[in-house]
């Protein structure tokens, strides 16, 4: 990202619909990877890695995005095209977890009222 702006790393997980699988078969993985990279880069993001898989999910993309709003916009665009479902998982660094663990948060679990 430019200018030292804060970014959020995401693991984008995509599952193709039947239509999406058909398009992948027609265009090939290299072309689809180019399209995904362009989608993310045109939104101001950066793709660190992209992999195809088989099983429950079809594509895994590790990417840097400006914020959750951009992640939501990308997810909505893919879903609106009708070719796949997406899960956008925000990833935290060990330092982020250290900072979170130090925040003064109280939580009352169900059935454990004092």
Secondary structure, 3 states (H helix, E strand, C coil): CHHHCCCEEEEEEEEECHHHHHHHHHHCHHHHHHHHHHHHHHCCCEEEEEEECCCCCCEEEEEEECCHHHHHHHHHHHHHCCCEEEEEEEECCHHHHHHHHHCCCCCCCCCCCC
